[in-house]
Amino acid sequence: MNEWVGSAATIDEAIAEGLKELGATRDEVEIEVLEVPKKRLLGLARSDAKVKLTRKHKAQETNTPPRNRDGKAWIKDGKLGYEPPEEGGNPPRLIIDKRITVRYGGELVQNSVQLTDGLNGLDIILPENMEPVVHIEVSVDKDGLTAHFHWQQNQGIEYRLGEQPPANVIQLRLEQTVLQPKPLTVDDVAVAVQSEGISYGLNLEGLNQEMLSQPKGSVVVAQGQPPIPPKDATVDYVFQKRNQVDLDALRIDYYEAYGISSVEEGAILAVKIPPEPGTPGTDVFGRKIPVGKPKDLQIKCGKGANLSRDGTTATAATSGLPLLRGNIIEVLPVLELKSDADISTGNITFDGAIVIRGSVLENVKVESLSGTVHVGGLVSGAVIRSYGSIVVQRNVVASELQAGGLSIVQMKIAGILHNIRDYLVKLERAFHSVAKHSESISEALLLRHLVDLKFSAMLKSIEELGDLFGEVSYQLSPELHEIVARLMVNFNPQGTRANLSLDAITRLSQMIAEQEEVLSAEAENEADIRARYLQNSRLEAAGSVIIEGQGAHYSTVIAGKGFHMERGLFRGGSITVNQGNIILKELGGPTGVATNATIVTNGRLKCQTVHSNVIISIAQQRYRFDEPAMDVHAYLVDGSLVVHGSGIKLVGD
């Protein structure tokens, strides 16, 4: 509907009604008033107003866009193009890459520039191009025997402006092209090497184009003939190599390599290795490398050593200790060292008694296979092992001493077996006690639970026995092998176990008891250790350990028959006696340093002063001192531990 005629009480009401009917606004229509309302007296209307509304015709819309009068710029093939603006348009604008330098009208501009004067005065500077190059070098080792060819390729870079389509605003964008250098050839290498005068041992067969195409590399291109130096005559002192040390190893134990061992009569002591001439060599430049003449020498024998008629072999004229005094070989019937045992003497091994007038110093090992060892000085950072007793006149510091040979091992094993047997007896008792109230649980399961819950100490003892047995099993009896095997099968601390039974435990206890007696009978070598003072050391003796001075600090002592230190204190560390007494003046320290004293089977402990934090043990019965005590005595009565201290009974019935 484009037209409406209607009436209403007023003109405005008539117009509003017409707009509503046409669905238009007042601006979209033409209004014609046909009749105005007539009023009566007192302002009352006598007739309505009448209007005519006619919709206006819209002007035809146009789709033609406005004309673009702005200037344009573009980049094609790396070059900047330009089209000036028309009248009223804007000049083109360039957005500048930070790596590009731009000057306009003689001034440096950054970020952007508007070409108000066109291309006049515009200077665009790109980074300088880099040419690809290959650096080569020929080097020869100092000895002239090896020539190397080295190369490194450096890529080149070419810069240009990136392409941009025509627009009023464009970006000066930098593009770069990587340029590869010309690859080397085998001929290039040959020319470079020969230009250095290298003529001997040239070998380029290993080179190929693939290798030379690598960015960098180094290859051997020539190898001279090394000279073979002459071999001077030498003497191979056989007695110094008896321990067969690997002298080519990364770490050489010089004490072991140059140790001392006893020899039998007729044993070869030294062998002369005759001189050998050398052979000249040739370097990569073709020059000869001369060699000298070899030197000769003779074997010199002193007392106790014989030289063969041809002068090539020295043998022992008697049994004893071979020594090299200067360059003279001697064999002494008794091993007596009047100086210190140190790196100059090396390790000492002798089948008989050893007397060292001086001290035994760091890293030296002294071993007597069948006799005793007597040291007139101190022992520091060393190891002494002896079949017989060991006597040290002065102090023992940071060292290990063992007296008794195989008896020490037998003593240790006997002590561990005793503890294990005691645990097995307790395990049987615990089983019978618990089984009365657990009839529904099988024998094997109950034994396994008891072992896991209450006998972890026994498992540790079995593990300790296994470790010790593994080190010396070849020296022990088949019966002991069987005991260890049974213990591992039934109580393996590290893995699965067989089903336990009371019969197996009873049989093991019997076997262990029998073997304890055998070991005690075999360990009859009561080798003792005597020293004045101990510090940070470990002493093991099949017999007794006697400390004659006033102290032993932070050390471990293991003795078969007893420990005696009536005048001194033992502070920090542990004392373990297989069977016998522990007698000393003072045990532990005022600060409560942890100290242990243990008698494995039976014996007595006597001490004038025992400090707090000391633990004493006899036959696996332990007592810990929470306070210092005087005049302490500890012993067994009917298998139970009794401890007296400070005039009162501390523990025991």
C-alpha positions in Angstrom: 0.0 0.0 0.0 1.5 3.3 -1.0 -1.5 5.6 -0.1 -3.8 5.9 2.9 -6.8 8.2 3.6 -8.4 8.2 7.1 -9.9 10.3 9.9 -9.3 10.7 13.6 -10.3 13.2 16.3 -7.1 15.2 15.7 -4.7 15.7 12.8 -1.8 14.1 14.7 -3.9 11.1 15.6 -5.0 10.7 12.0 -1.3 10.8 10.8 -0.3 8.3 13.4 -3.0 5.9 12.3 -1.9 6.3 8.7 1.8 5.7 9.4 0.8 2.5 11.3 -1.2 1.2 8.3 1.5 2.0 5.8 4.3 0.7 8.1 6.4 3.8 7.4 7.9 6.7 9.2 6.9 10.4 8.9 10.0 11.1 6.7 9.0 8.4 4.3 5.5 9.8 3.4 3.9 13.0 2.1 1.0 14.3 4.3 -2.0 16.1 2.9 -4.7 17.4 5.4 -8.1 17.0 3.7 -10.3 18.2 6.6 -9.5 19.9 9.8 -11.6 19.1 12.8 -14.4 21.6 13.7 -14.9 22.6 17.2 -18.1 23.3 19.2 -18.6 25.6 22.0 -16.4 24.9 25.0 -13.7 23.4 22.8 -15.6 20.2 21.9 -15.1 18.8 18.4 -18.0 18.8 16.1 -16.3 16.6 13.3 -13.0 14.6 12.8 -9.8 15.5 11.0 -9.1 13.8 7.7 -5.7 13.3 6.2 -4.0 11.6 3.1 -0.6 9.9 3.4 1.3 9.0 0.2 4.5 7.0 0.3 7.5 8.8 -1.2 9.5 7.2 -4.1 13.1 6.2 -3.1 16.0 7.4 -5.2 17.8 4.6 -7.2 21.0 3.4 -5.4 24.3 3.2 -7.2 27.0 0.5 -6.8 29.9 2.3 -8.4 32.9 2.5 -6.0 34.8 5.8 -5.6 38.0 6.2 -7.7 41.3 5.2 -6.0 43.7 8.0 -6.5 46.6 6.8 -4.2 50.1 6.0 -5.5 51.5 2.5 -5.6 54.8 0.7 -5.1 55.9 -2.8 -5.7 59.0 -5.1 -5.8 59.6 -7.5 -8.6 62.8 -9.4 -9.3 64.4 -7.7 -6.4 63.8 -4.1 -7.7 61.4 -1.4 -6.4 58.7 -0.1 -8.8 56.7 3.2 -8.3 53.5 4.8 -9.6 52.8 8.3 -8.5 49.4 9.2 -6.9 46.7 11.1 -8.8 45.5 14.5 -7.6 44.1 14.2 -4.1 45.7 10.7 -3.6 48.3 9.6 -1.1 52.0 8.8 -2.0 53.0 5.1 -1.4 54.6 4.1 2.0 57.4 1.6 2.6 57.6 -0.5 5.8 61.4 -1.1 6.4 63.0 -4.4 7.6 65.4 -3.7 10.5 68.2 -5.4 8.5 67.8 -2.9 5.6 69.3 0.6 5.7 67.2 3.3 3.9 68.1 6.9 3.2 65.5 9.3 1.8 66.4 12.8 0.8 69.9 12.3 2.3 68.5 11.4 5.8 68.5 8.0 7.5 65.0 6.7 8.0 63.8 3.8 10.2 60.6 1.7 10.4 58.8 3.4 7.5 59.0 6.2 4.9 56.3 7.8 2.7 57.6 8.5 -0.9 56.4 12.1 -1.0 59.1 12.9 -3.6 58.8 9.7 -5.5 62.0 7.6 -5.9 64.1 10.7 -6.1 66.7 10.7 -3.2 65.7 7.1 -2.2 68.7 4.9 -1.4 68.1 1.2 -0.2 71.2 -0.5 1.1 71.1 -4.3 1.7 73.6 -6.3 3.9 76.8 -7.2 2.1 76.8 -10.6 0.3 79.2 -13.3 1.5 81.0 -15.4 -1.0 81.3 -19.2 -0.4 84.9 -20.4 0.4 86.7 -23.6 1.3 89.6 -23.3 3.8 92.3 -26.0 3.5 95.4 -26.7 5.5 98.1 -29.4 5.4 99.9 -30.1 8.7 102.7 -32.5 9.6 103.4 -33.9 13.0 106.6 -32.9 14.9 108.2 -36.2 14.2 107.6 -35.8 10.4 105.9 -39.2 10.2 102.2 -38.2 9.6 100.7 -35.6 7.3 97.1 -34.5 7.7 94.8 -32.6 5.3 92.2 -30.4 6.9 89.3 -28.6 5.3 86.3 -26.5 6.2 83.5 -25.3 3.9 82.0 -21.9 4.6 78.7 -21.2 2.9 78.0 -17.9 1.1 74.9 -15.7 1.4 73.2 -13.5 -1.3 70.6 -10.9 -0.2 67.7 -9.4 -2.2 64.4 -7.6 -1.7 61.4 -10.0 -1.3 58.6 -9.8 -3.9 55.7 -7.5 -3.1 52.5 -6.8 -5.2 51.5 -3.2 -6.1 49.9 -1.5 -3.1 49.9 1.9 -1.4 51.8 0.3 1.5 54.4 -2.4 1.0 57.1 -4.0 3.1 60.8 -3.9 2.2 61.4 -7.5 3.2 64.9 -9.1 3.1 65.3 -12.5 1.5 68.6 -14.5 1.5 69.9 -17.3 -0.6 72.5 -19.8 0.7 75.4 -20.3 -1.7 77.3 -23.6 -1.5 81.0 -23.6 -2.2 82.5 -25.6 -5.0 83.2 -29.1 -3.6 86.7 -30.3 -3.2 88.1 -33.0 -5.4 90.8 -35.6 -4.8 92.9 -33.7 -7.3 92.6 -30.6 -5.2 93.9 -32.5 -2.2 96.8 -34.0 -4.1 97.9 -30.6 -5.4 97.7 -29.0 -1.9 99.7 -31.9 -0.3 102.4 -32.0 -3.0 102.8 -28.2 -2.9 103.9 -28.6 0.8 106.8 -30.9 -0.4 105.3 -34.1 0.9 106.5 -36.9 -1.3 106.9 -40.1 0.8 104.1 -42.4 1.9 101.4 -40.4 0.1 98.1 -42.3 0.2 94.9 -40.7 -1.1 93.1 -44.0 -1.8 90.8 -43.6 1.2 89.5 -40.3 -0.1 86.2 -40.1 -2.1 83.8 -37.4 -3.2 81.3 -38.2 -0.5 83.9 -37.6 2.2 85.1 -34.4 0.7 81.5 -33.1 0.4 81.3 -33.0 4.2 81.3 -29.5 5.8 84.6 -30.1 7.5 87.0 -32.9 8.1 90.6 -34.1 8.6 92.3 -37.1 7.1 95.7 -38.7 7.1 97.2 -38.3 3.6 100.7 -39.4 4.1 102.5 -41.8 6.5 106.2 -42.0 6.9 108.2 -45.1 8.0 108.9 -44.8 11.7 112.4 -45.8 12.8 112.8 -48.9 14.9 114.9 -47.7 17.9 117.7 -49.9 19.1 117.1 -52.1 22.2 119.8 -51.7 24.8 120.8 -54.8 26.8 118.6 -55.2 29.9 118.5 -57.4 32.9 115.1 -59.0 33.7 115.2 -59.4 37.5 112.8 -62.4 37.6 112.5 -62.4 41.4 110.9 -58.9 41.3 108.2 -60.2 38.9 107.0 -63.2 40.9 103.6 -61.5 41.6 102.9 -61.2 37.9 101.6 -57.7 38.0 100.2 -56.2 34.8 102.6 -53.3 34.2 100.5 -52.1 31.2 97.4 -51.6 33.4 96.1 -48.0 33.7 96.8 -48.1 37.4 100.0 -49.8 38.6 100.5 -51.0 42.1 104.2 -50.4 42.4 104.4 -52.0 45.8 103.1 -55.2 44.3 105.1 -54.8 41.1 108.4 -54.5 42.9 107.8 -56.6 46.0 110.1 -59.0 47.8 109.7 -62.8 47.9 111.9 -65.6 49.1 113.5 -68.0 46.6 114.8 -71.6 46.7 118.3 -72.6 45.9 118.9 -72.8 42.1 116.0 -70.4 41.3 116.6 -68.1 38.4 117.1 -64.6 39.7 117.9 -62.6 36.6 118.2 -63.1 32.8 120.2 -60.8 30.5 118.4 -59.7 27.3 121.0 -58.9 24.7 121.0 -55.6 22.7 119.4 -55.3 19.3 120.3 -52.8 16.6 117.6 -50.3 15.3 116.4 -49.6 11.8 116.3 -46.0 10.3 113.0 -44.5 9.3 111.8 -42.1 6.6 109.6 -39.0 7.1 106.8 -37.8 4.8 109.3 -35.5 3.1 111.5 -38.4 2.1 114.2 -37.6 4.6 115.9 -40.4 6.5 115.5 -40.6 10.3 118.7 -42.0 11.9 118.9 -44.3 15.0 121.7 -44.7 17.5 123.6 -47.7 18.6 122.4 -50.0 21.4 124.2 -50.2 24.8 125.4 -53.4 26.4 125.6 -54.3 30.1 126.5 -57.2 32.4 124.8 -59.0 35.2 126.6 -58.5 38.5 126.3 -61.1 41.3 127.2 -60.8 44.9 127.0 -63.3 47.8 124.4 -66.0 47.5 124.0 -65.6 43.7 125.8 -67.4 40.8 126.4 -66.1 37.3 126.3 -68.6 34.3 129.4 -69.0 32.2 127.9 -67.1 29.3 126.9 -64.2 31.6 123.2 -64.3 30.7 121.7 -65.9 33.8 121.9 -65.4 37.6 120.7 -68.1 40.0 120.3 -68.4 43.7 123.2 -70.2 45.4 121.1 -70.7 48.6 117.5 -70.4 49.7 116.6 -67.0 51.2 115.8 -63.4 50.3 116.9 -62.0 46.9 118.0 -58.4 47.1 119.4 -55.9 44.6 122.0 -53.7 46.1 122.6 -51.0 43.5 123.0 -53.3 40.5 124.4 -56.3 42.4 122.2 -59.3 43.0 122.5 -61.0 46.4 120.5 -63.7 48.2 120.3 -63.5 52.0 119.4 -66.6 54.1 117.3 -64.5 56.6 114.8 -61.8 55.7 116.0 -58.8 57.7 115.2 -55.3 56.6 117.3 -52.7 58.4 115.3 -49.7 56.9 111.7 -48.8 56.5 109.4 -50.9 54.3 108.1 -48.4 51.8 107.8 -47.8 48.1 111.5 -48.4 47.7 111.2 -52.0 49.0 107.7 -52.6 47.8 105.6 -55.5 49.1 107.4 -58.2 51.1 106.5 -61.9 50.9 108.7 -64.4 52.6 108.5 -68.1 53.6 109.8 -67.6 57.1 110.3 -65.0 59.8 110.5 -61.3 58.8 112.3 -58.7 60.8 111.8 -55.1 59.9 114.1 -52.8 61.9 112.3 -49.6 60.7 108.6 -48.9 60.1 106.1 -50.3 57.6 104.7 -47.3 55.7 101.8 -46.5 53.5 100.4 -49.0 51.0 103.1 -51.7 51.7 102.0 -55.3 52.2 104.1 -57.6 54.3 103.4 -61.3 54.4 105.1 -64.2 56.2 104.0 -67.6 54.8 105.3 -69.7 57.7 106.8 -67.5 60.4 106.4 -64.4 62.5 106.7 -60.7 61.7 108.5 -58.3 63.9 108.4 -54.5 63.3 110.8 -52.3 65.2 109.0 -49.0 64.3 105.3 -48.2 63.6 102.9 -49.5 61.0 101.0 -46.8 59.1 98.6 -47.3 56.2 99.9 -50.8 55.6 98.9 -54.5 55.6 100.7 -57.2 57.5 99.7 -60.9 57.3 101.5 -63.7 59.1 101.2 -67.4 59.8 102.7 -66.7 63.2 102.5 -63.9 65.6 103.0 -60.2 64.8 104.8 -57.8 67.1 104.8 -54.0 66.5 107.1 -52.1 68.9 105.3 -48.8 68.3 101.9 -47.7 67.0 99.5 -49.1 64.4 97.7 -46.4 62.4 95.2 -46.9 59.6 96.4 -50.4 59.0 95.3 -54.0 58.7 97.1 -56.8 60.7 96.2 -60.6 60.5 98.1 -63.2 62.5 97.3 -66.9 62.2 96.7 -67.6 58.5 93.9 -70.0 57.8 93.2 -70.3 61.5 91.7 -66.8 61.4 89.2 -67.9 58.8 88.4 -71.1 60.8 88.0 -69.0 63.9 85.6 -66.6 62.2 83.5 -69.4 60.6 83.4 -71.2 64.0 82.0 -68.0 65.7 79.4 -67.5 63.0 78.3 -71.1 63.1 78.0 -70.9 66.9 75.6 -68.0 66.6 73.6 -69.7 63.9 73.3 -72.9 65.9 72.1 -70.8 68.9 69.4 -69.2 66.7 68.3 -72.6 65.4 67.8 -73.8 69.0 65.8 -70.8 69.8 63.8 -71.2 66.6 62.8 -74.8 67.7 61.7 -73.5 71.1 59.7 -70.7 69.5 58.0 -73.2 67.2 56.9 -75.5 70.0 55.6 -72.6 72.0 53.5 -71.1 69.2 52.3 -74.4 67.7 50.3 -75.1 70.8 48.0 -72.2 69.9 48.1 -72.5 66.1 47.2 -76.1 65.2 45.6 -75.1 61.9 48.9 -73.7 60.5 51.3 -76.1 58.8 54.7 -76.8 60.2 56.5 -75.2 57.1 54.4 -72.1 57.1 54.7 -71.5 60.8 58.5 -71.9 60.7 58.7 -69.5 57.7 56.7 -66.9 59.6 58.8 -67.2 62.7 62.0 -66.8 60.7 60.8 -63.7 58.9 59.3 -62.1 62.0 61.7 -62.9 64.8 64.9 -64.3 63.3 66.2 -61.6 60.9 69.5 -61.6 62.8 70.0 -65.3 62.0 69.5 -64.5 58.3 72.1 -61.8 58.5 74.5 -64.3 60.1 73.9 -66.8 57.3 74.5 -64.1 54.7 77.7 -63.1 56.5 78.8 -66.8 56.5 78.0 -67.1 52.8 80.1 -64.0 52.0 83.1 -65.3 54.0 82.7 -68.8 52.7 82.8 -67.5 49.1 86.2 -66.0 49.6 87.9 -69.1 51.1 85.8 -72.0 50.1 88.6 -73.8 48.3 90.5 -74.1 51.6 87.6 -75.7 53.6 86.3 -79.2 54.1 83.4 -80.9 52.2 81.4 -81.1 55.4 81.5 -77.3 55.7 80.5 -77.0 52.1 77.4 -79.1 52.8 76.4 -77.1 55.9 76.6 -73.8 53.9 74.6 -75.3 51.1 71.9 -76.5 53.4 71.7 -73.1 55.1 71.4 -71.3 51.8 68.7 -73.7 50.6 66.6 -73.5 53.7 67.3 -69.9 54.8 68.4 -68.0 51.7 68.4 -64.4 52.8 68.2 -63.1 49.2 65.9 -65.4 47.4 63.5 -68.4 47.5 63.7 -71.0 50.2 62.9 -74.7 50.5 60.0 -75.8 52.8 61.4 -75.8 56.3 60.9 -78.7 58.7 61.8 -79.4 62.3 63.8 -82.4 61.2 65.9 -80.3 58.8 66.6 -77.7 61.6 67.6 -80.4 64.1 69.9 -82.1 61.6 71.5 -78.7 60.8 72.1 -78.0 64.4 73.9 -81.3 64.9 76.0 -80.8 61.8 77.0 -77.3 62.9 77.9 -78.5 66.4 80.2 -81.3 65.0 81.8 -78.8 62.6 82.5 -76.3 65.4 84.5 -78.9 67.2 86.5 -79.7 64.0 87.2 -76.1 63.4 88.3 -75.5 66.9 90.7 -78.5 66.7 92.1 -77.3 63.4 92.5 -73.7 64.5 95.4 -74.5 66.9 97.7 -71.8 65.7 97.4 -69.4 68.5 99.2 -66.5 66.7 99.0 -63.3 68.7 99.3 -59.6 67.8 101.2 -57.2 70.1 101.3 -53.4 69.6 101.6 -50.3 71.6 98.7 -48.2 70.3 95.9 -48.5 67.7 94.1 -45.9 65.7 91.6 -46.5 62.8 93.0 -50.0 62.3 91.7 -53.6 62.0 93.4 -56.5 63.8 92.6 -60.1 63.4 94.5 -62.8 65.4 93.9 -66.5 65.9 95.3 -66.1 69.4 95.1 -63.0 71.5 95.5 -59.3 70.9 97.6 -57.4 73.4 97.8 -53.6 73.4 100.7 -52.6 75.7 100.3 -48.8 75.5 97.6 -46.5 76.7 95.0 -46.3 73.9 93.1 -47.8 71.0 90.8 -45.5 69.0 88.1 -46.3 66.4 89.5 -49.7 65.6 88.1 -53.2 65.0 89.7 -56.1 66.9 88.9 -59.8 66.2 90.7 -62.4 68.4 90.4 -66.1 68.9 91.6 -66.3 72.5 91.3 -62.9 74.2 92.0 -59.2 74.3 94.2 -57.5 76.9 94.8 -53.8 77.4 95.3 -53.4 81.2 96.8 -49.9 81.0 94.8 -48.3 78.2 91.4 -47.2 77.0 89.5 -48.6 74.0 87.3 -45.8 72.5 85.1 -46.2 69.4 84.9 -49.4 67.3 84.5 -53.0 68.4 86.2 -55.9 70.1 85.2 -59.5 69.2 86.7 -62.5 71.0 85.7 -66.0 69.9 86.4 -67.6 73.2 88.3 -66.0 76.1 88.5 -62.9 78.2 88.4 -59.2 77.5 90.5 -57.2 80.0 91.0 -53.5 79.8 91.2 -50.3 81.8 88.6 -48.2 80.1 85.9 -48.8 77.5 84.0 -46.1 75.5 84.3 -42.4 76.1 82.8 -39.5 78.1 80.9 -38.2 75.1 79.1 -41.5 74.6 81.0 -42.7 71.5 79.5 -46.0 70.3 81.8 -48.9 71.4 81.1 -52.7 71.4 82.7 -55.6 73.2 81.6 -59.1 72.3 82.5 -62.6 73.4 81.0 -65.1 70.9 80.9 -68.3 73.0 82.2 -68.1 76.6 84.5 -65.9 78.6 84.7 -62.9 81.0 84.9 -59.2 80.6 86.7 -57.1 83.1 87.1 -53.3 82.9 87.8 -50.5 85.4 85.6 -47.9 83.7 82.8 -48.4 81.2 81.2 -45.2 79.7 77.6 -44.8 78.5 76.6 -46.1 75.0 78.8 -49.1 75.4 77.3 -52.5 74.5 78.8 -55.7 75.9 77.7 -59.2 74.7 78.4 -62.7 75.8 76.9 -65.7 73.9 74.4 -63.3 72.1 73.2 -61.8 75.4 73.6 -58.1 75.3 73.7 -55.3 77.9 73.8 -51.6 77.1 75.3 -49.1 79.5 73.1 -46.0 79.8 75.3 -44.5 82.5 79.0 -44.9 83.3 80.0 -47.7 85.6 83.2 -48.6 87.6 84.8 -52.0 88.2 82.7 -53.8 85.7 82.6 -57.6 85.5 80.5 -59.6 83.0 80.3 -63.4 82.7 77.8 -66.3 82.3 76.2 -68.2 85.1 74.2 -71.3 83.9 74.1 -69.8 80.4 72.7 -66.4 81.6 74.6 -63.1 81.4 75.5 -61.4 84.7 76.9 -57.9 84.8 78.3 -56.2 88.0 79.3 -52.5 88.0 79.9 -49.8 90.6 79.5 -52.4 93.4 76.0 -53.5 92.3 74.5 -56.2 90.1 73.3 -54.5 86.9 71.8 -57.5 85.2 71.4 -61.2 86.0 69.7 -63.4 88.6 
